[in-house]
Amino acid sequence: MYQALYRKWRPQTFTDVCGQELITTALKNEIKNNRLSHAYLFTGCRGTGKTTCAKILAKAVNCEHPVDGDPCNACATCRGIDDGSVLDVTEIDAASNNGVDSIRDLRDEVAFTPVVGKYRVYIIDEVHMLSAGAFNALLKTLEEPPAHVIFILATTEVHKLPATILSRCQRFDFNRIAPEAIASRVSFVATQEGLAITPDAAMLLARLADGALRDALSLLDQCASGNTTIDAAVVATATGMASREALYALTECVARRDAAGALEAVDTLYRSSKDMERLCAEWIGYVRNLMVLKSVPDGGELIIAAPEELEQMQALARTLELPAILHMMEVLQTALERLRGGVVRRVEMEMAVLKLCDPALDNTQAALLSRISELEKAVRAGGVVESAVQTDAGGPLPPSDEGGARATARAEGEMNFAQTTPQSADTDEPPLPEPSAQPTNDAPAPAPDEEIPFAKWGEVLESLLTSCPPLYGVLAQSQAVLKGEMLLICTENALFKELLAQDNNKTMLADAIRQVAGKTYRLGLRRTVTVQKNTEDPLSQLLAAARKADVPVSED
């Protein structure tokens, strides 16, 4: 019967374990120095060697002729443990034996001495699946087991274990195996199996395995079905992944905002039976590489890629802004979650592509930041962003008239001082606090008692239109005069004084004046009344009416 490669080539000694040198060295030293713990905890992600090291440790502590801390694999005990005939080593799957009764049976068994070896070893795999009652039943036995018992607990989710269990075990954390180590091991196994594998294919399998050697060997087994020569194309076809060229083409279409080209690329991949969920996951990994290259000056060490592919990604990353890359990742992550939920996969992928090609279709914060980043990039490059200025008729002005529209708005804000006459200055308004640093003002200062129009009042109103629309609405028909170091605002709107006392309106007005004039003024309020021209005085009208009625009028 055919045996899977990950089982056939499972390491039999600590020396053969790949990528966990610190852990295997520590375990070998404990065996050589006879400093064995009564309980071990092996934790880490899948396929990193936890169960393998547990089985090697079980053989090493019972081996009749250990070799430098490794089992000899030749004595009767080692061979019996391998074929399952030695009952002193028991492997328990906590996922299916997680009840209190199972742990009670184990607690009764530990009292018996080993039959063949020196120790009874209990390997509890996926120990985090035990129930709370099972953990409580195991607690006392795990703390003070008989001298001939060793517990080895293995788990991928150590955070689910109670602290009372953790404190009673010697813990070893298994790290993800480096891609180079996985690729080397895959090449070795392929050679031993009579397979010809290219370095690119081995590295691609290592990247797909994501630090799990078992996954890499399982993928190698899948690629070897009907193939004696394995290259990157065979790996891509066997695993159903999109090629790196397809991911580059998709990302380039998004960078150019070419929605039609991106949809055609997705359609081509779909028709070639590429799984949309797998495509989305691989695209996220590709965009992640772009993010690293954009953020880290020398990010090549953090990316698994061939030299020519790395140069291609670096050139693509230079054309994209970081907010745009982050927006791509956020849209793809959302699409991946929806794809896993069982929606129509092709449609969901096409929706994600359209959102990437046109951020205006996406109202998330990442999309807005991406659009702002593009505008900033256009400004830095010297581009002109055209804005439509609406006329009174509702149509946009041509670009050449935009300056005229602004001049018109400024002129409307600067009223003719000849039509109004100052009547009384409102001295109730306290002056604003002086800033710590005042910019210089190039305009000539007026005489202390002289009042001159403030020529930049229209620009101040334009600034208020953006920063404080309510204040702009009150001051739209106002004007201002300078009297020494004081700026008097002339308005007939009775709401101005009330509005100025609310919130930070006075500060906003002062800031707008300082930004436009380059100087801070003390503010004052002056009400204005319209002068009625070509009208007679009421008293003169009364005297004229009296004379007309022959009423005697004294001139004194």
C-alpha positions as CSV (number, residue, x, y, z in Angstrom):
1,M,0.0,0.0,0.0
2,Y,1.3,3.4,-0.9
3,Q,2.4,5.6,2.0
4,A,2.1,9.4,1.9
5,L,5.5,11.2,1.7
6,Y,5.0,13.1,4.9
7,R,4.6,9.7,6.8
8,K,7.3,7.9,4.8
9,W,9.9,10.6,5.5
10,R,8.9,11.5,9.0
11,P,12.1,12.1,11.0
12,Q,13.2,9.3,13.2
13,T,15.9,11.1,15.2
14,F,16.2,14.6,16.6
15,T,19.1,15.2,14.1
16,D,16.7,14.8,11.2
17,V,14.1,17.3,12.5
18,C,14.1,20.3,10.2
19,G,14.1,23.9,11.4
20,Q,13.8,23.3,15.2
21,E,17.4,23.1,16.2
22,L,17.1,24.9,19.5
23,I,14.3,22.5,20.7
24,T,16.0,19.3,19.5
25,T,19.3,20.3,21.1
26,A,17.7,21.0,24.4
27,L,15.8,17.7,24.4
28,K,18.9,15.7,23.5
29,N,20.9,17.4,26.3
30,E,18.1,16.4,28.8
31,I,18.3,12.8,27.7
32,K,22.1,12.7,27.8
33,N,22.2,14.2,31.3
34,N,19.2,12.3,32.6
35,R,17.4,15.5,33.5
36,L,14.0,14.5,32.2
37,S,10.9,16.4,33.1
38,H,7.7,14.7,34.1
39,A,5.6,16.8,31.7
40,Y,6.4,18.6,28.4
41,L,4.2,21.0,26.4
42,F,4.9,21.3,22.7
43,T,3.1,24.2,21.1
44,G,3.2,25.8,17.6
45,C,1.4,25.9,14.3
46,R,0.6,22.8,12.3
47,G,3.2,20.8,10.5
48,T,6.2,22.1,12.5
49,G,7.2,18.8,14.2
50,K,5.4,18.7,17.5
51,T,4.1,15.2,17.2
52,T,7.2,14.0,15.5
53,C,9.4,15.3,18.3
54,A,7.0,13.8,20.9
55,K,7.4,10.3,19.3
56,I,11.2,10.6,19.0
57,L,11.3,11.7,22.7
58,A,9.2,8.6,23.7
59,K,11.6,6.3,21.8
60,A,14.7,8.1,23.1
61,V,13.8,7.8,26.8
62,N,13.1,4.0,26.3
63,C,15.9,3.2,23.8
64,E,18.3,0.4,24.9
65,H,21.3,2.0,23.1
66,P,20.7,5.8,22.7
67,V,23.2,7.6,20.5
68,D,24.1,11.1,21.7
69,G,20.5,11.7,22.9
70,D,18.9,10.2,19.8
71,P,17.2,6.8,19.7
72,C,19.1,4.1,17.9
73,N,16.0,2.9,15.9
74,A,17.6,-0.6,15.8
75,C,16.8,-2.1,19.2
76,A,13.6,-4.1,19.9
77,T,12.1,-1.3,21.9
78,C,12.5,1.3,19.2
79,R,11.2,-1.0,16.6
80,G,8.2,-2.0,18.8
81,I,7.3,1.6,19.4
82,D,7.4,2.3,15.7
83,D,5.1,-0.6,14.8
84,G,2.8,0.0,17.8
85,S,3.5,-3.3,19.6
86,V,5.0,-1.7,22.7
87,L,2.1,-0.5,24.8
88,D,4.3,1.6,27.1
89,V,3.8,4.6,24.6
90,T,0.2,5.7,24.3
91,E,-0.9,8.4,21.9
92,I,-4.3,10.0,22.8
93,D,-6.3,12.3,20.5
94,A,-7.9,14.8,22.8
95,A,-10.2,16.0,20.0
96,S,-12.2,12.7,20.3
97,N,-11.3,11.7,23.9
98,N,-12.0,14.9,25.6
99,G,-14.3,13.8,28.4
100,V,-13.7,13.3,32.1
101,D,-14.1,9.5,31.7
102,S,-11.2,9.2,29.3
103,I,-8.9,11.1,31.7
104,R,-10.1,9.0,34.6
105,D,-9.1,5.8,32.7
106,L,-5.7,7.4,32.0
107,R,-5.3,8.3,35.7
108,D,-5.9,4.7,36.7
109,E,-3.4,3.3,34.1
110,V,-0.4,5.4,35.2
111,A,-0.1,3.4,38.4
112,F,1.1,0.4,36.4
113,T,4.8,0.1,35.7
114,P,6.1,-0.1,32.1
115,V,6.2,-3.5,30.5
116,V,9.2,-3.2,28.2
117,G,10.8,0.2,28.5
118,K,11.9,2.4,31.4
119,Y,9.0,4.9,31.1
120,R,5.3,5.0,30.3
121,V,4.8,7.9,27.9
122,Y,1.5,9.5,27.2
123,I,1.3,11.8,24.2
124,I,-1.9,13.9,24.3
125,D,-2.4,15.6,20.9
126,E,-4.6,18.7,20.6
127,V,-4.7,18.9,24.3
128,H,-6.6,22.2,24.2
129,M,-9.7,20.2,23.1
130,L,-10.1,18.7,26.6
131,S,-13.2,19.9,28.6
132,A,-12.9,21.8,31.8
133,G,-13.7,18.7,33.8
134,A,-11.1,16.7,32.0
135,F,-8.4,19.3,32.8
136,N,-9.4,19.2,36.4
137,A,-9.2,15.4,36.4
138,L,-5.7,15.5,34.8
139,L,-4.4,18.3,37.0
140,K,-3.3,16.3,40.1
141,T,-1.8,13.4,38.1
142,L,0.1,15.9,35.8
143,E,1.5,17.7,38.8
144,E,2.8,14.6,40.7
145,P,2.8,11.5,38.4
146,P,4.7,8.3,39.3
147,A,8.4,8.3,38.6
148,H,8.0,6.1,35.6
149,V,5.4,8.3,33.7
150,I,6.1,11.1,31.3
151,F,3.4,13.3,29.8
152,I,3.9,15.1,26.4
153,L,1.1,17.5,25.6
154,A,0.9,19.0,22.0
155,T,-1.4,21.8,20.9
156,T,-1.8,24.5,18.3
157,E,-3.8,26.8,20.5
158,V,-1.8,27.1,23.8
159,H,-3.9,30.1,24.8
160,K,-6.9,27.8,25.5
161,L,-5.0,25.8,28.2
162,P,-5.6,26.7,31.8
163,A,-2.8,28.4,33.7
164,T,-2.7,25.5,36.2
165,I,-1.7,23.2,33.3
166,L,0.8,25.5,31.8
167,S,2.6,26.0,35.1
168,R,3.2,22.2,35.5
169,C,4.8,21.6,32.1
170,Q,8.2,22.4,30.5
171,R,7.1,24.4,27.5
172,F,8.7,24.4,24.0
173,D,7.5,26.7,21.3
174,F,7.9,25.4,17.7
175,N,8.5,28.2,15.2
176,R,7.4,28.2,11.6
177,I,10.1,26.6,9.5
178,A,12.1,28.9,7.3
179,P,11.3,28.6,3.5
180,E,14.9,27.8,2.7
181,A,14.9,24.9,5.1
182,I,11.6,23.6,3.7
183,A,12.8,23.9,0.1
184,S,16.0,22.0,1.0
185,R,14.0,19.2,2.6
186,V,11.6,19.0,-0.3
187,S,14.4,18.8,-2.8
188,F,16.0,16.0,-0.7
189,V,12.8,14.0,-0.5
190,A,12.1,14.5,-4.2
191,T,15.6,13.2,-5.1
192,Q,15.2,10.2,-2.9
193,E,11.9,9.4,-4.6
194,G,13.4,9.7,-8.1
195,L,11.7,13.0,-8.9
196,A,13.4,15.9,-10.7
197,I,12.4,19.2,-9.1
198,T,13.6,22.7,-10.0
199,P,14.8,25.1,-7.3
200,D,11.9,27.5,-8.3
201,A,9.3,24.7,-7.8
202,A,10.8,23.8,-4.4
203,M,10.7,27.4,-3.2
204,L,7.2,27.8,-4.5
205,L,6.1,24.7,-2.5
206,A,7.9,26.2,0.5
207,R,6.0,29.5,0.1
208,L,2.7,27.7,-0.3
209,A,3.4,25.6,2.9
210,D,3.6,28.8,5.0
211,G,6.1,27.3,7.4
212,A,4.6,23.8,7.7
213,L,6.9,21.1,6.3
214,R,4.1,18.5,6.4
215,D,2.0,20.7,4.0
216,A,5.0,21.1,1.7
217,L,5.5,17.3,1.4
218,S,1.7,16.8,0.9
219,L,1.8,19.3,-2.0
220,L,4.9,17.5,-3.4
221,D,3.0,14.3,-3.2
222,Q,0.1,15.9,-5.2
223,C,2.5,17.3,-7.8
224,A,4.2,13.9,-8.3
225,S,1.0,12.3,-9.5
226,G,1.8,11.6,-13.1
227,N,4.9,13.9,-13.2
228,T,8.5,12.9,-12.8
229,T,9.8,16.4,-13.5
230,I,8.3,19.1,-11.3
231,D,8.8,22.8,-12.1
232,A,6.9,25.9,-11.1
233,A,4.3,25.5,-13.8
234,V,3.5,22.0,-12.6
235,V,3.1,23.2,-9.1
236,A,0.8,26.0,-10.1
237,T,-1.3,23.6,-12.2
238,A,-1.5,20.9,-9.5
239,T,-2.4,23.3,-6.7
240,G,-4.8,25.4,-8.7
241,M,-3.0,28.6,-8.0
242,A,-2.7,31.6,-10.3
243,S,0.7,32.2,-11.9
244,R,2.8,35.2,-10.7
245,E,2.4,36.7,-14.1
246,A,-1.4,36.7,-13.7
247,L,-1.2,38.4,-10.3
248,Y,1.2,41.0,-11.7
249,A,-1.2,41.6,-14.7
250,L,-4.2,42.0,-12.3
251,T,-2.3,44.4,-10.0
252,E,-1.0,46.4,-13.0
253,C,-4.6,46.8,-14.3
254,V,-5.7,48.1,-10.9
255,A,-2.8,50.6,-10.8
256,R,-3.8,51.9,-14.3
257,R,-7.5,51.9,-13.3
258,D,-8.2,49.6,-16.2
259,A,-11.4,47.9,-15.1
260,A,-12.0,46.2,-18.4
261,G,-8.5,44.6,-18.5
262,A,-8.8,43.5,-14.9
263,L,-12.2,41.8,-15.5
264,E,-10.8,40.1,-18.6
265,A,-7.9,38.7,-16.5
266,V,-10.4,37.4,-13.9
267,D,-12.5,35.8,-16.6
268,T,-9.4,34.1,-18.1
269,L,-8.5,32.7,-14.7
270,Y,-12.1,31.6,-14.1
271,R,-12.3,29.8,-17.4
272,S,-9.1,27.9,-16.7
273,S,-10.8,26.6,-13.5
274,K,-8.9,28.7,-11.0
275,D,-10.6,28.8,-7.7
276,M,-11.7,32.4,-6.9
277,E,-11.1,32.0,-3.1
278,R,-7.6,30.7,-3.8
279,L,-7.0,33.5,-6.3
280,C,-8.1,36.1,-3.7
281,A,-5.8,34.7,-1.0
282,E,-2.8,34.6,-3.4
283,W,-3.5,38.1,-4.5
284,I,-3.5,39.3,-0.9
285,G,-0.1,37.7,-0.5
286,Y,1.1,39.5,-3.7
287,V,-0.2,42.9,-2.5
288,R,1.4,42.2,0.9
289,N,4.8,41.9,-0.9
290,L,4.1,45.3,-2.5
291,M,3.3,46.8,0.9
292,V,6.6,45.5,2.4
293,L,8.6,46.8,-0.6
294,K,6.9,50.2,-0.2
295,S,7.4,50.4,3.6
296,V,10.9,48.8,4.1
297,P,13.8,50.2,2.2
298,D,15.4,46.8,1.8
299,G,12.4,44.6,2.0
300,G,13.7,41.8,-0.3
301,E,14.7,39.7,2.7
302,L,11.0,39.7,3.9
303,I,9.7,38.4,0.6
304,I,10.0,34.9,-1.0
305,A,10.5,35.6,-4.7
306,A,13.0,34.9,-7.5
307,P,15.4,37.8,-8.3
308,E,13.6,38.7,-11.6
309,E,10.2,38.6,-9.9
310,L,11.5,40.8,-7.1
311,E,12.6,43.4,-9.6
312,Q,9.2,43.3,-11.3
313,M,7.4,43.9,-7.9
314,Q,9.8,46.7,-7.0
315,A,9.0,48.5,-10.2
316,L,5.3,48.0,-9.6
317,A,5.5,49.2,-6.0
318,R,7.1,52.5,-7.1
319,T,4.0,53.3,-9.2
320,L,1.6,52.9,-6.2
321,E,1.1,54.9,-3.1
322,L,0.9,53.2,0.3
323,P,-2.7,54.2,1.0
324,A,-3.7,52.7,-2.4
325,I,-1.9,49.4,-1.5
326,L,-3.6,49.3,1.9
327,H,-7.0,49.9,0.2
328,M,-6.3,47.0,-2.1
329,M,-5.6,44.7,0.9
330,E,-8.7,45.8,2.8
331,V,-11.0,45.2,-0.2
332,L,-9.4,41.8,-0.9
333,Q,-9.7,40.8,2.7
334,T,-13.4,41.7,2.7
335,A,-13.9,39.8,-0.5
336,L,-12.1,36.7,0.9
337,E,-14.4,36.6,3.9
338,R,-17.5,36.8,1.6
339,L,-16.1,34.2,-0.7
340,R,-15.7,31.8,2.2
341,G,-19.3,32.5,3.1
342,G,-20.6,30.7,0.0
343,V,-21.7,33.7,-2.2
344,V,-21.4,33.6,-6.0
345,R,-17.6,33.5,-6.2
346,R,-17.1,35.0,-9.7
347,V,-19.4,37.9,-9.1
348,E,-17.9,38.7,-5.7
349,M,-14.4,38.7,-7.2
350,E,-15.5,40.9,-10.0
351,M,-17.1,43.4,-7.6
352,A,-13.8,43.5,-5.7
353,V,-11.9,44.2,-8.9
354,L,-14.3,47.1,-9.8
355,K,-13.9,48.7,-6.3
356,L,-10.1,48.4,-6.7
357,C,-10.1,50.0,-10.2
358,D,-12.5,52.9,-9.1
359,P,-12.1,53.8,-5.4
360,A,-15.1,56.2,-5.8
361,L,-17.3,53.1,-5.7
362,D,-16.0,52.3,-2.2
363,N,-17.0,54.5,0.7
364,T,-14.6,53.1,3.2
365,Q,-12.0,55.1,4.9
366,A,-9.2,53.3,3.1
367,A,-10.8,54.2,-0.2
368,L,-11.0,57.9,0.7
369,L,-7.3,57.9,1.8
370,S,-6.4,56.2,-1.5
371,R,-8.2,59.0,-3.4
372,I,-6.6,61.7,-1.4
373,S,-3.2,60.1,-1.9
374,E,-3.7,60.2,-5.7
375,L,-4.6,63.9,-5.5
376,E,-1.5,64.6,-3.5
377,K,0.6,62.7,-6.0
378,A,-0.9,64.7,-8.9
379,V,-0.2,67.9,-7.2
380,R,3.4,66.9,-6.5
381,A,3.8,65.9,-10.1
382,G,2.6,69.4,-11.3
383,G,-0.9,68.2,-12.4
384,V,-3.9,70.5,-12.3
385,V,-7.1,69.3,-10.6
386,E,-10.0,71.1,-12.3
387,S,-12.9,72.1,-10.1
388,A,-16.3,73.1,-11.6
389,V,-17.3,76.6,-10.5
390,Q,-21.1,76.9,-10.6
391,T,-22.6,80.0,-12.1
392,D,-25.9,81.6,-11.2
393,A,-27.5,79.7,-14.1
394,G,-26.3,76.4,-12.7
395,G,-23.6,75.6,-15.3
396,P,-19.9,75.3,-14.8
397,L,-17.6,78.1,-15.7
398,P,-14.8,77.4,-18.1
399,P,-11.4,76.9,-16.4
400,S,-10.2,80.3,-17.7
401,D,-13.1,82.1,-15.9
402,E,-12.4,80.5,-12.5
403,G,-10.2,83.3,-11.4
404,G,-12.8,85.8,-12.5
405,A,-15.4,84.0,-10.4
406,R,-13.2,84.2,-7.4
407,A,-12.6,87.9,-8.1
408,T,-16.4,88.4,-8.4
409,A,-17.0,86.7,-5.0
410,R,-14.3,88.9,-3.5
411,A,-15.8,92.0,-4.9
412,E,-19.2,91.1,-3.5
413,G,-17.7,90.8,-0.1
414,E,-16.0,94.2,-0.4
415,M,-18.9,96.7,-0.3
416,N,-18.5,100.3,-1.3
417,F,-17.8,102.3,1.8
418,A,-19.2,105.5,0.2
419,Q,-22.7,104.1,0.6
420,T,-22.5,103.7,4.4
421,T,-21.6,106.0,7.2
422,P,-20.1,104.9,10.5
423,Q,-22.5,105.7,13.3
424,S,-21.2,104.2,16.6
425,A,-18.4,101.8,17.5
426,D,-19.3,98.9,19.7
427,T,-16.7,98.7,22.4
428,D,-18.2,95.8,24.2
429,E,-16.2,93.2,22.4
430,P,-13.0,92.3,24.3
431,P,-9.8,92.0,22.2
432,L,-8.6,88.5,21.3
433,P,-5.5,87.2,23.0
434,E,-2.3,88.0,21.2
435,P,-0.5,84.9,19.7
436,S,3.0,84.0,20.9
437,A,4.5,84.6,17.5
438,Q,3.1,87.1,15.1
439,P,3.9,87.0,11.4
440,T,5.0,90.2,9.7
441,N,2.7,92.4,7.7
442,D,3.9,93.9,4.6
443,A,0.9,96.4,4.3
444,P,1.5,99.9,5.6
445,A,0.0,100.6,9.0
446,P,-2.7,103.4,9.0
447,A,-2.4,106.4,11.3
448,P,-3.9,105.9,14.8
449,D,-7.1,108.0,14.1
450,E,-7.4,107.3,10.4
451,E,-9.9,104.7,9.1
452,I,-9.1,103.0,5.8
453,P,-10.9,100.1,4.1
454,F,-9.5,96.6,4.7
455,A,-8.7,95.6,1.1
456,K,-8.4,91.8,1.9
457,W,-11.8,91.5,3.6
458,G,-13.1,89.6,0.5
459,E,-10.4,87.0,0.9
460,V,-11.2,86.6,4.6
461,L,-14.9,85.9,3.6
462,E,-13.7,83.3,1.1
463,S,-11.7,81.6,3.9
464,L,-14.8,81.6,6.2
465,L,-16.9,80.0,3.5
466,T,-14.9,76.8,4.0
467,S,-14.0,77.0,7.7
468,C,-17.2,78.4,9.2
469,P,-20.2,78.7,6.7
470,P,-22.6,80.2,9.3
471,L,-20.2,83.0,10.1
472,Y,-19.8,83.6,6.4
473,G,-23.5,83.8,5.9
474,V,-23.8,86.6,8.5
475,L,-20.8,88.5,7.1
476,A,-21.6,88.0,3.4
477,Q,-22.7,91.7,3.0
478,S,-20.3,93.2,5.5
479,Q,-17.1,95.3,5.2
480,A,-14.2,96.1,7.4
481,V,-12.0,99.1,8.1
482,L,-8.6,99.5,9.8
483,K,-8.2,102.0,12.6
484,G,-4.6,101.7,13.9
485,E,-4.1,98.2,15.2
486,M,-7.8,97.6,15.4
487,L,-10.0,96.0,12.7
488,L,-13.6,97.2,12.8
489,I,-16.2,95.1,11.2
490,C,-19.1,97.0,9.7
491,T,-22.3,95.1,9.4
492,E,-26.1,95.7,9.7
493,N,-26.8,92.0,10.7
494,A,-27.8,91.9,14.3
495,L,-27.0,88.2,14.6
496,F,-23.3,88.8,14.1
497,K,-22.5,89.7,17.7
498,E,-24.6,86.8,19.0
499,L,-22.9,84.3,16.7
500,L,-19.5,85.6,17.5
501,A,-20.0,84.7,21.2
502,Q,-20.8,81.0,20.3
503,D,-18.3,78.2,20.2
504,N,-14.9,79.2,18.7
505,N,-16.3,81.5,16.1
506,K,-14.2,84.5,17.3
507,T,-11.1,82.4,17.2
508,M,-11.9,81.1,13.7
509,L,-12.5,84.7,12.5
510,A,-9.2,85.9,13.9
511,D,-7.3,83.0,12.4
512,A,-8.9,83.7,9.0
513,I,-7.8,87.3,9.2
514,R,-4.3,86.4,10.3
515,Q,-3.8,83.9,7.5
516,V,-4.9,86.4,4.9
517,A,-3.4,89.6,6.2
518,G,-0.3,88.0,7.8
519,K,-1.0,90.0,11.0
520,T,-3.1,89.8,14.1
521,Y,-5.6,92.6,14.7
522,R,-7.8,93.5,17.7
523,L,-11.4,93.1,16.6
524,G,-14.2,95.6,17.0
525,L,-17.8,95.9,15.9
526,R,-19.3,98.9,14.1
527,R,-22.9,99.0,13.1
528,T,-23.7,100.9,9.9
529,V,-26.8,102.5,8.6
530,T,-27.6,103.4,5.0
531,V,-27.5,107.2,4.3
532,Q,-30.6,108.4,2.5
533,K,-29.6,110.7,-0.2
534,N,-31.7,113.6,-1.7
535,T,-34.1,113.7,1.2
536,E,-35.0,116.7,3.4
537,D,-34.8,116.9,7.2
538,P,-38.1,116.1,8.9
539,L,-38.1,119.5,10.7
540,S,-37.6,121.3,7.4
541,Q,-40.5,119.4,6.0
542,L,-42.7,120.5,9.0
543,L,-41.8,124.2,8.6
544,A,-42.5,124.0,4.8
545,A,-45.9,122.5,5.5
546,A,-46.7,125.2,8.0
547,R,-45.8,128.0,5.7
548,K,-47.9,126.4,3.0
549,A,-50.9,126.5,5.4
550,D,-50.3,130.3,6.2
551,V,-49.3,129.4,9.7
552,P,-46.9,132.1,11.2
553,V,-43.4,130.7,11.6
554,S,-40.7,132.4,13.6
555,E,-37.2,132.2,12.1
556,D,-35.6,132.7,15.6
